Amino acid sequence: MANRVDAVAGVEPLAALIRASTRALVFTGAGISTASGIPDFRGPHGVWKSSAPIFYQRFMADPDARVEYWERSVAGAEILDAAKPNAVHRAVVDLERAGKVELVVTQNVDGLHRDAGTDPDHLVEIHGTARETECQACGERTDPVSHRESFTETGVPPVCHCGGILKSATISFGQQLREAEVAKAFDAAPRSDLVVSLGSTLSVTPAADIPLAGAAGGAPYAIVNRGETEHDGLAQVTLRIEGDVGEVFPQAVNAALG
């Protein structure tokens, strides 16, 4: 059973785990980006609660679904474009530059880990990125700005020069994860000597199985989240900190590297 503590009491135990680690697997969810102005997805007031998802199969088959999708894309672009990395993203970079990170695996599609300076070679965006548009036929990736502008002017969902359907380079509901990214994450997990899950409810699989794969290899497993997670109470969890990840994690990293 994990040692469950509040935010204040959790900083030093987490710092001690980080201090002893040289190959941490850092797993992040929507809770780390709320301080950057991006709404949580599955929290009490999250996007999941306010709008039904558009499934990939419907998006591909139904022109009306593609119109709805691009309407949402345009509406959400202002929030995404205004978002900047916060203290949690910067603390992850500090750990990486200190030589203590095996891999950063994020469920987030906001691109803020990259913006903060995380090395792309040490990053898996398991659910893709909203910072690019991807053709569903030829796979070409392009900047989404011109596509949003075209849709705003015409109301017609954009298409690739090859004629293929365009969507954000994110993994939509019902769409398969990219095998190479999944494999990279699961390959890194057993090499880690610490697993830290930050701001995730750990309710979406197979992504949520990645931290458990690291713990199965014997690595201590710490969870920092405000609100319950699906891994609470599991024997693999070493430390469970209930509280604001933006308060806990940067302090713990500073203490560990200080």
Order of alpha helices (4+ residues) and beta strands (2+ residues): beta-alpha-beta-alpha-alpha-alpha-alpha-beta-alpha-beta-beta-beta-alpha-beta-alpha-beta-alpha-beta-beta-alpha
